[in-house]
Amino acid sequence: MINFQFHMPTRIIFGPGKLNELGTTPHLPGRKALIVISAGGSMVRHGYMQLVQTLLAQNGAESVVFDRVQPNPVLEHVTEGAALARAEGCDFVLGLGGGSSIDSAKSIALMANNPGNYWDYMPGGTGGRQVPPNPALPIVAIPTTAGTGTEADPWTVITREQTREKIGWGNDSTYPALSIVDPRLMLSVPPRVTAMTGMDAFFHAVEAYVSRARQPSSDLLAQQAVSLITSFLPQVVKDGSGVEARTMLAWASTAAGLCESLSSCISHHSMEHALSAYYPDIPHGAGLVMLSVPYFRHLTRYVPDRMVDLAYFMGADVDAMPAKEQPLAFVAALEKLIADIGLDDLTFSAYGVKQSDMPKLAKNALETMGGLFNLTPTQMNERVVTEIFEAAYR
């Protein structure tokens, strides 16, 4: 932990009402934006997209809208979005919405300024492992969920449907140049989506805390994110109308995104990517929740001190437990949190996952996102990964 790099180039404007600064900030990175939103229509229904266009115009910027993004973004739409950005002469890309829209904006920004196919640059699976010759167009991120933290990291996750590969990637140019985090935009998020996205942020922080890439600054941010999410996520799931509680969750999500920049996720995310690559109807946060208890129970024996820390961060009465049981306090606290936010009803079988799929999911996780296994604090082979998938199956 005494050898590390600290690199965080994104300017973050944070706080309720801060979206209005899009209309006045001198840090807008261009004059014509491709606005990337989901195909679901929520950004239009809530008026967020129209407001962003108005604010950009106030700041002297034109805009074009790309509205094809799916909950699990796909390669085809990255290609389409990049072609639109080039055809319209856009000089920056603005992601508005959840992690899917912002991740897509990052990938579109890369391909708007580079030749070939996006998959040429993927480092795993069937990816071409090439280095992009040019940086991405500048990116602006405006999240409307408290979950992915993608506003504070360079990572973008895209699925290649033909081969069922869901791969995370990023470089220095895919950090947003500017992120505006306005918790008021999150007041409209439904309880179940709030719960799932909140748990995505939770696991970003937890994984960063046990990762081999951890460092002192990521540890501090992870501690705060875990504590805030444990305290505020059940409250917001019960009543999402409070700006103060939404603000605490928004900061926890951004802090967890910073953890992804300064430390890293581990193989828990690799396994979920395999799961939702085969079953794209599974929300990312739901997949993480369904895998989490057996995954972290397995990890407990390898990083017991870190697991005890995490239990403390969650407010567990660790000192009342026998010493040998204390590392499992985190798993118990995790199960309680999942129940408190109403996600203990999630099952693989409800999404159509077959028990016979477990070996191929394990193989996919290791082949497509093997890099995160290298950052996991123990070696995990195909047999171990299969066993964790099987233990998670209900």
C-alpha positions, 0 to 999 in steps of 0.5 A: 500500500505504500506504492501507488499512483493517484490519478483522478482528472475529472472535474466533479460539480456536486450537489442539489441544484448543480445541474444548472451550472451546465448553462454557465460553466467555463469548463464545457469541453466543446461546442456541439454535444452528442447527448446519449440517453436510454431507449426507455424514455425516462429522460424525456418523461422527467424533462431532464433531456430537454433541460440539459439541451436548454442549458447547453444552448445557454452555454453556447453549445448545440446538441444532437440526441442518441436514444438507443441505449439498452440497460446492458449496452451493446456493441451495435449501439456504440457503432451507431452512436459513433457514426452519428457523432461523426456525421453531425460534427459533434466535438464532445459526448454527454452521457445523461442517465444511469450507468448504461448511458454514461458507459455508452457515451464513453465508448461512443466518444472513443469510437467517434475519434478512432478507426475500426470496430470498438471490439478491436480495442477490447483486452479480453475474450475475442477482443483485438487487444489493440491500442486506440491510436487517438483519445476519445472525444471529451466526455461529460457525465450527468448521472441520474442514479446513485449506483455505478460511479461511472462519473468518477472513473474511466471504465465503460462496460459493453456487451458483444451480443453475438459472442455473449461477452460483457467486458469492462475497459477504459483508458485515460481519455475515457475519464469524463472531463466534467461530471455534474452530480445533482441528487435532485435528478435521482428523486424520480428513481423507483425503489427497486432500481434505487436498491439495485443501483445502490448495491452496485455502488456498495460492491464497488467500495467493498471490492476496492477495499479488498483488492490487491490494487487498494491504496490509502485514499481508496480505503478511506473512500470505501469506508465512507461509501460502505457506511453511508450506503448501509445507513441511507439505502434502506431509508431511501428505498422506503421513502425516496423523496428526501433530498438529504438522504438522496444526496448522501447516496449520491456522494457514496456512489461517486466515492465508490466510483473514485475507488474504482479509479484509485483501486479496482473491482475484483472478480465478483464483477467478472462473474456478474458480467458473465451472468448478464452477458448470457442473460441481459435482462438481469440488472447489473446490481441484481446480478451482483446481489445474487452472487454476493453472499457465497462469493464473499463467504469464500473470500473471508478466509483469505482476507479476514482482517479486511472483512472484519473492517467492512463489518465495522463499517456496516455498524455490526457489533463485531466485538460481541462475537467470538474471535474466530467468527468475526470475519463472517460478520460482514456476510451476516451484515450483507444478508441483513442489508439485502433483506432490508432493501427488499432484494432477498427475493432475487433468484437466478431461476426467476430470470431463466438461468439454468443450473446447468449453465454454471460451468460455462458462466465460470469459463466466460468470467475467466476468459473475458474479465480475467484481469480482475481475477489477478486483483482478487486476494486469492487465486480462483480457478474454473472449479472454484468459480463454478462452485460459487455460481452453484452456491448462488443458484436458487 
